[in-house]
């Protein structure tokens, strides 16, 4: 992912360099360092700060909301796609079973997961961290990509 983002010029160019074996060395090392940092923090932080005994739960649960966003977008997009292209759905080769009911059921389960995360004292703070992270990433996206293409759904063409 880091290598792909660097190729798309969303990360520094150094992450696009391959070693003599064709492996993106810097992305592999940086991801490995991040994992090592997580392991060290999980092992040592509770010794220094006893309240940090649930570092893994905090870090993991803070990624749940940002991880859900693509699935919510996919489910809603599929619902809208079916409405816009209802005439083509009978012949479409990729059909989601029990759609659109399965879409709504999945969205309900995702919402239920978030609801229980709010109720759980170990995950409600990290859920807030996820919301802040999404807000920051959304702001960066709109600042960096302020000219958005307009999509005309009736002709399926992009207009600049």
N, C-alpha and C positions, 0 to 999 in steps of 0.2 A: 504494500500500500504506500509506504514512504517513497519507494522508487517511482511508482506511478504518479504520485503527487508531484515529485520533483520533475518528471518528464512533462507534466502539465504546467510547469513553472509556478507551482503553488508552494514549493519548498526550494531551498538552495540547490544550485546546480551540482554541488559536490555529491549530492545523494544519487546522481545519475551515473556516476563512474562505476565501471565494472572492473573486477580484478581479472587476472589472467585466465581464470576458470569461467568467466562470464557471470559471476555472482555479484550482485550489488552490495559490495563490502560495507560501505558506510551505513546504509539502512539496516543491515543485519546487525552490525555492532551497536548502533544506537538503540534498536529495539531490545537487543540483549542486555544492554546497560540499563534500560528502563525496567526490565524484568528483574535484573539483579538488585536494583535499587528498591524495588517493591519487596523482594525477599528479605533484604537487610532491614528495611524499615519494619516489616512485620515481625522480625526476630528481635531487634534491638530497641525499638521505640517503647514497647511495654516495660522494658527494664528501666528506662529513663523517666517515662511518663506513664504511670500505672493505668490511667484512664484510657490509654491508647491500646488496650488489649484487643480491641475489635477493629484494628486498622484495616484488615482484609475486608470485613463487612462494609466499612465506610467507603473504601475505594471501589469495591465491586458494585455496591448499591448506587453509588454516584454515577456509574456508567449505565445503569438500567434505563433511565429516562432517555438519554441521548441514543441508546441502542434501540429503543422502541420507536423513535421518530421515523426511521426509514420504513418500518413495518406498517405504521399508521398511514404513511404517505402511499405505500404500495396498495394497501387495502382500499383506501378512499379513491385512489386513481383507478383501481379496477372497477369499483362501483360506478364511477363517472364514465369510464370507458364503455361499460355495458349500456348505460343510458344513451350516450351519444351515438353508439354504433349498434343499437339493438337489432337492426336488420342483418348485420353481419355475424352476429353471435351464433346463429344456428349452424353456420359452416366453419366457425373458428376452431382451429385444431387444439388450442390450449384452453380448456374449460376448468374453472375452479369448481370442485364438487359442491353442490348445494348453494351455489351463489345465487343471489346476494346475501342469503341468510347466514352462510358461513362467514362472510366478511363482517357482518354486524355482530355475530357471536364472538369472533376473534377480537374485534374492537372492544366489546364489553369485557372480555377477559383481561385485555391490556389495561383498561380503565380500572378494573377490580384490583389488579396487581398494584397499580399506583395508589389506589385507596388504602390498601393494607400497608403499603410502605409509609403512608402518612400516619397511620395509626401506630406503627411500630417505632418505639423510641430509638432503636438502633439504626433505623434507616430514614427517618424523616429529615434529619439534617443533611444527609447525603443526597436526598431527593432535591432539597433546596440547592445544593451545590450543582446538581444536574440542570436545574432550571437556570441558574446563573450562567453555567457553561453554555447552554443553548442560546441564551440571550446575547452573550458575548460573540459567539460564532455567527449568529444571525446578523448582528451589527457589523461585524467584519465583512461578511459576505455582501451586504448591501452597500457598504462603503466602497469595497473593492470592485464590485460589479454593479454599479449604479444604473447602467443602461440595460434594461431588460427587454428581450424581444417580446413582441405582442403575438400571441397565438390566436389565430382565427380558426376555431373548431369547425366551422362550416366548410371551409375549403382545405383544412389540414395543412396550411402553409404558414411559414414564419414570415413576419414582417418586421423590418428594422425601423 
